[in-house]
């Protein structure tokens, strides 16, 4: 789907830009975790859905949901963000391997992020929420 006329400082536009580069960042960091006490109870689907919800809550608070905005509706935001988080935290890598402490850090970072702050978003996706940390083994 083509995204035209997005607001220049939109949270969604930043997520899409950084998400496209994230596989390169993850590959450079590696896919292991040094935390041997990781809790692995939540499913990847539950984690994906809560990350998408947190991201859409932030998009709503930044004014990016509504007619003429990044997302026309909350449902559209949820659907797109679930797909984005499926890419960022793939089921094959993450299901059964979620580090709940790191995931809590990820969610807190999303909720505390500044609207339109690209550096903040890069930090969240590269340092707080990458599969290498959230999907610790």
ABEGO torsion letter per residue (X at the ends): XBBBGBBAABAAAAAAAAAAAAAAAAAAAEABBABAABBAABBAAAAAAAAAAAAAAAAAAAGABEBGBABABAAAAAAAAAAAAAAABBAAAABGABBAAAAAAAAAAAAABBBGBAAAAAAAAAAAABAAAAABX
